[in-house]
């Protein structure tokens, strides 16, 4: 009897986000302290937004000032412990909505 290959389960949204955060967090954590400053966080989420828009996501076009304001508001929402830094856990939670 030949065994059937086991199909790999599709990763959940949570797993996909965790993989992205694990893979990319260090490249945006400029000082290597395991947390993102407001500037580090803004650089990453603006890059993600720009990439999504390039890939066809229908997002309003924002100038630099509007992107900076959007990123600042996003930082305040992501910083759930109000430490003025974003941890991997906070980044995962923020990206999952």
C-alpha positions in Angstrom: 0.0 0.0 0.0 1.5 3.3 -1.1 1.3 6.0 1.5 -0.2 9.3 0.3 1.9 12.4 0.9 0.6 14.5 3.7 -0.5 17.9 2.4 1.1 20.8 4.3 -1.5 22.9 6.0 -1.7 26.4 4.8 -0.2 28.7 7.5 -2.7 30.8 9.4 -2.7 34.6 9.2 -1.1 34.6 12.7 1.7 32.3 11.5 2.2 34.3 8.4 2.5 37.6 10.3 4.8 36.0 12.9 7.1 34.7 10.1 7.3 38.2 8.6 8.0 39.8 11.9 10.6 37.2 12.9 12.3 37.5 9.5 12.3 41.3 9.2 12.2 42.8 12.7 16.0 42.8 13.2 16.6 44.6 9.9 14.5 47.6 11.2 15.7 47.4 14.8 18.7 49.7 14.1 20.1 49.8 17.6 19.5 46.0 18.1 17.7 46.4 21.5 14.9 44.1 20.5 12.4 47.0 20.2 11.5 49.5 17.6 11.7 53.2 18.2 9.1 55.4 16.6 11.4 56.2 13.7 12.3 52.5 13.2 8.6 51.5 13.3 7.6 54.3 10.9 10.3 53.2 8.4 9.0 49.6 8.4 5.2 50.3 8.2 5.7 52.9 5.5 7.8 50.4 3.5 5.0 47.8 4.0 2.3 50.3 2.9 4.3 51.3 -0.1 4.9 47.6 -1.1 1.2 46.8 -0.7 0.3 49.8 -2.9 2.9 48.7 -5.5 1.3 45.2 -5.4 -2.1 46.6 -6.3 -3.6 47.3 -2.9 -6.1 50.2 -3.3 -4.8 52.7 -0.8 -5.0 56.4 -1.0 -1.8 58.1 -2.2 -0.2 60.0 0.6 2.5 62.6 0.5 5.4 62.4 3.0 3.7 64.6 5.6 0.5 62.5 5.5 2.6 59.2 5.6 4.5 60.5 8.6 1.2 61.5 10.4 -0.3 58.0 9.5 2.8 56.3 10.9 2.8 58.4 14.1 -0.9 57.4 14.7 -0.1 53.8 14.0 2.8 53.9 16.5 0.5 55.2 19.2 -2.0 52.4 18.4 0.8 49.7 18.3 2.5 50.8 21.5 -0.1 49.1 23.8 2.2 49.1 26.9 3.0 52.8 26.3 6.7 52.2 26.6 7.4 54.4 23.6 8.9 51.3 21.8 7.4 48.5 19.9 8.2 44.9 20.8 7.8 41.9 18.5 4.6 41.0 20.4 3.2 44.4 19.8 4.2 44.4 16.2 2.5 41.0 15.7 -0.7 42.3 17.4 -0.7 45.5 15.4 -0.3 43.8 12.1 -3.1 41.3 12.9 -5.4 44.2 13.7 
